[in-house]
């Protein structure tokens, strides 16, 4: 990689700020909420970097899966996704050392059976 993780984080923060500046000009609240998703992702990357994980290599394309995310971060991501997509997309937390259960739930059930205002 040509940049340090710190340089990447600086550029990511700048891109998030630029996105927000443009998003507020759209007069579309749900679109502006994407800034929250972007900022949360950056925060998660910063936390992982502090733990010695190179967040830039953690994605489905590399097959790496060391990125750590806390339950409260999943809750926040779900709040933003609920606002943007009205519960159609939901993030479910799963421990990597436990087998996945084959249970299907509706988006509403998965999202804690409560209404979230954004």
C-alpha positions as CSV (number, residue, x, y, z in Angstrom):
1,X,0.0,0.0,0.0
2,X,1.2,3.5,-0.8
3,X,-0.2,5.2,2.3
4,X,0.0,4.6,6.0
5,X,-3.2,3.7,7.9
6,X,-3.1,7.2,9.5
7,X,-3.0,8.8,6.1
8,X,-5.9,6.7,4.9
9,X,-7.9,7.7,8.0
10,X,-7.2,11.3,7.3
11,X,-8.4,11.0,3.7
12,X,-11.4,9.0,4.8
13,X,-12.4,11.8,7.3
14,X,-11.9,14.4,4.6
15,X,-14.1,12.4,2.2
16,X,-16.8,12.1,4.9
17,X,-16.8,15.8,5.5
18,X,-17.0,16.5,1.8
19,X,-19.8,14.0,1.4
20,X,-21.8,15.6,4.2
21,X,-21.3,19.1,2.7
22,X,-22.8,17.9,-0.6
23,X,-25.4,15.6,1.0
24,X,-27.1,18.4,2.9
25,X,-27.5,20.2,-0.4
26,X,-29.8,17.4,-1.7
27,X,-32.6,18.2,0.8
28,X,-33.0,14.4,1.3
29,X,-32.8,13.4,4.9
30,X,-32.2,9.7,4.2
31,X,-29.3,10.5,1.9
32,X,-27.7,12.7,4.5
33,X,-27.9,9.7,7.0
34,X,-25.3,7.9,4.9
35,X,-22.8,10.3,6.5
36,X,-23.5,8.6,9.8
37,X,-22.7,5.2,8.2
38,X,-19.5,6.6,6.8
39,X,-18.4,8.2,10.1
40,X,-19.2,5.0,12.0
41,X,-17.2,2.9,9.6
42,X,-14.3,5.4,10.1
43,X,-14.6,5.1,13.9
44,X,-14.6,1.3,13.6
45,X,-11.4,1.5,11.4
46,X,-9.7,3.8,13.9
47,X,-10.5,1.4,16.8
48,X,-9.2,-1.6,14.8
49,X,-6.1,0.3,13.8
50,X,-5.5,1.0,17.5
51,X,-5.6,-2.8,18.1
52,X,-3.0,-3.3,15.3
53,X,-5.4,-4.5,12.7
54,X,-4.9,-3.0,9.2
55,X,-8.5,-2.1,8.4
56,X,-7.6,-1.5,4.8
57,X,-7.1,-5.2,4.2
58,X,-10.3,-6.3,6.0
59,X,-13.0,-6.8,3.4
60,X,-14.8,-9.5,1.5
61,X,-12.5,-9.2,-1.5
62,X,-9.4,-10.1,0.4
63,X,-11.1,-12.8,2.5
64,X,-9.7,-11.3,5.7
65,X,-12.1,-11.2,8.6
66,X,-10.3,-9.7,11.6
67,X,-12.2,-6.4,11.7
68,X,-13.8,-6.1,15.2
69,X,-17.1,-4.4,15.8
70,X,-18.9,-3.9,19.0
71,X,-22.6,-4.7,19.6
72,X,-23.4,-1.0,20.2
73,X,-21.8,-0.1,16.9
74,X,-24.1,-2.7,15.2
75,X,-27.1,-1.0,17.0
76,X,-26.0,2.4,15.6
77,X,-25.6,1.1,12.1
78,X,-29.0,-0.5,12.3
79,X,-30.5,2.8,13.4
80,X,-29.0,4.5,10.3
81,X,-30.0,1.7,8.0
82,X,-33.5,1.7,9.4
83,X,-33.9,5.5,8.7
84,X,-32.5,5.1,5.2
85,X,-34.2,1.9,4.1
86,X,-37.2,1.7,6.6
87,X,-36.0,-1.6,8.0
88,X,-35.4,-3.4,4.7
89,X,-31.7,-3.9,5.4
90,X,-30.5,-5.0,8.8
91,X,-27.0,-5.8,10.2
92,X,-27.0,-8.9,12.4
93,X,-24.0,-9.4,14.7
94,X,-22.5,-12.9,14.8
95,X,-19.7,-14.4,16.7
96,X,-17.2,-15.9,14.3
97,X,-16.5,-18.9,16.6
98,X,-20.2,-20.0,16.7
99,X,-22.0,-21.7,13.9
100,X,-24.6,-19.6,12.2
101,X,-28.2,-20.5,13.0
102,X,-30.5,-21.1,10.1
103,X,-33.4,-19.0,11.4
104,X,-35.1,-16.5,9.3
105,X,-36.6,-13.4,10.8
106,X,-38.3,-10.4,9.3
107,X,-36.4,-7.1,9.2
108,X,-38.9,-5.7,11.8
109,X,-38.3,-8.7,14.2
110,X,-34.5,-8.5,13.7
111,X,-34.5,-4.8,14.5
112,X,-35.5,-5.4,18.1
113,X,-39.2,-5.0,17.4
114,X,-39.1,-1.3,18.0
115,X,-39.5,1.8,16.1
116,X,-36.4,3.9,15.7
117,X,-36.7,7.6,15.0
118,X,-33.9,9.2,13.0
